[in-house]
Amino acid sequence: MCTVVVSIDPSAEIPLIVVGVRDEFTDRPWVPPGEHWPRERPGLIGGRDLRGGGTWLAVDPGSRRAGAVLNGRGVPAPDATRRSRGDLPLLAAAGEDLPESGLDGYDPFHLLRADLDGARLWHWDGVALGREDLPPGTHMIVNSGWERGEEDERVAFFRPLFAAAERPSGLDGPWERWRELATGAGVPSGDPRTMIVNRDLPEGRVFGSVSVTLLGLAPGGVRYEFTADPRDPAAFGAILPE
């Protein structure tokens, strides 16, 4: 699954708010956000996937910019040439455009780049690359892409709630309502509307939500909160400001 919420209000003190729920096999190793790429991408902060070496969400505090990737749907990359999609959020957070060619080594994805100028979304289905700029408003991106209708029960339930949430007057808060919604608002994991999932799979593996990120991007700085306890709104810790 995976869910990204993007709230855009150019006139607000915090023009961009981003919520990212990462879903993954719970036994896949990773470490919490930090400056894990000091040589390749100095200054970028994000959680690091220890298998692929990249990340699912990265932030450039100096440029007030973030990048996030979700798995897409389409034609998988060939096994012999498959590349990790974890380098894509680093590219987006660094402000680089996605190349128009050479993507055939990636499995399908949706890549978000968000900064004070707005938000852009790239879609790769294994065959063709698409690009969209998100307008002001509240948007939800899931594995099927940017969902604008009511067909997805999760989006139909949560998008109005995020849209109605009072925007914090500044980076210092209050963020309580956003934390509550970002951690699933109490909707149980078996409910088709849920954003926080937990599924027992064959051979004892578990696929579920493993972390939640809450970002506020503003001219005055970045609010970056993170939790590895996706159902507890009180478990967020501040990554930025330190």
Buried (B, 14 or more C-beta within 10 A) or exposed (E): BBBBBBBBBEEBBBBBBBBBBBBBEBEEEBEBBEEBBEEEBEBBBBBBBEEBEBBBBBBBBEBBBBBBBBBBBEEEBEEEEEBBBBBBBBBBBBEEEBEEEEBBEBBBBBBBBBBBEBBBBBBBBBEEBEEBEBEBEBBBBBBEBBBEEEEBEBBBBBBEBBEEBEBBEBBEEEBEBBBBBBBBBEBEBEBEBBBBBBEEEEEEEEBBBBBBBBBBBBEEBBBBBBBBBBBEBEBBEEBBEE
